[in-house]
């Protein structure tokens, strides 16, 4: 398994549409940038490229190259996905955090999740999108995105290795990957009871 981390920021700018996560949002200002300024897709793209040590978004799409002027950032994301597939990995899950004062992301978070999941060829349950305000950071006119991705190595048959390993470790006879997955779904994990790290009745 491999982990990738991506970060990006863009200042708000009047006269351009606001694109985040591949969606055009209703807001009086957009994000400046050589491409469409989609800060979320840029962070995810860098996380994917970093996870397979393939460089960064600038090495594939230099900001000085006129071909990428106002380009749709989904092109960058698809290129990163190709690098991941070429390296023999698949995405397990993605988690992201947006930091911006406006617009409010909460009301559209689910729609963002669905769209980003579609672009990544994932289920929405495998994509996390959170939003924070830049309280005390003096960054009210900037949008920032952080992204973390977890990749799983594929074996020769296109199955993830950790699932195949689980199938091979049965007590008596080998089980198929499908059997392992079915068992995990049918038998929810039982977690041990957690003990508080301090006495909650003795807080002074």
Secondary structure, DSSP 8 states (H G I E B T S, - for coil): -EEEEEEEEEEEEETS-EEETTEEE--SEEE-SSS---HHHHHHHHHHHHHTT---HHHHS-TT-GGGTT--THHHHHHHHHHHHHTTEEEEEEEEEEE-SSS-SGGGHHHHHHHHHHHHT--GGGEEEEEE--TTTT-TTEEEEEEEEEEEEB-TTS-BHHHHHHHHT-SSS---HHHHHHHHHHS---------SS-TT---
